[in-house]
């Protein structure tokens, strides 16, 4: 869905608003980490992930444990959700490293990486 904007075109990607400037640059409007995570969960369901786990309250979880675990036949993804400008903590980096060393597929995404996230969750390109 496209709508005109004062400085460019606003593109609605589920709950993510992207501002595309006339010169082709992209800036992400503010979105909470919680809202972005729900958008990722919605996309995961749409592309066939059958089991989705997310920690309800990270304060009671092992420090650094990924926000989401997505499962469907033949695939398991561990995903950390970050807001724009945020970085992985040392504990999150340690979990990512340990999971990768165990042969797992680990990703972290922020809203501005929506196109990459879509390619990772939907490598067949069924979702535009």
Rosetta blueprint (number, residue, H / E / L):
1 X L
2 X E
3 X E
4 X E
5 X L
6 X L
7 X L
8 X E
9 X E
10 X E
11 X E
12 X E
13 X E
14 X L
15 X L
16 X E
17 X E
18 X E
19 X E
20 X E
21 X E
22 X L
23 X L
24 X L
25 X L
26 X E
27 X E
28 X E
29 X L
30 X L
31 X L
32 X L
33 X H
34 X H
35 X H
36 X H
37 X H
38 X H
39 X H
40 X H
41 X H
42 X H
43 X H
44 X H
45 X H
46 X H
47 X L
48 X L
49 X L
50 X L
51 X E
52 X E
53 X E
54 X E
55 X L
56 X L
57 X L
58 X H
59 X H
60 X H
61 X L
62 X L
63 X L
64 X L
65 X L
66 X L
67 X L
68 X E
69 X E
70 X E
71 X E
72 X E
73 X L
74 X L
75 X E
76 X E
77 X E
78 X E
79 X E
80 X E
81 X E
82 X L
83 X L
84 X L
85 X L
86 X L
87 X L
88 X L
89 X L
90 X H
91 X H
92 X H
93 X H
94 X H
95 X H
96 X H
97 X H
98 X H
99 X H
100 X H
101 X H
102 X L
103 X L
104 X L
105 X E
106 X E
107 X E
108 X E
109 X E
110 X L
111 X H
112 X H
113 X H
114 X H
115 X H
116 X H
117 X H
118 X H
119 X H
120 X H
121 X H
122 X L
123 X L
124 X L
125 X L
126 X L
127 X L
128 X L
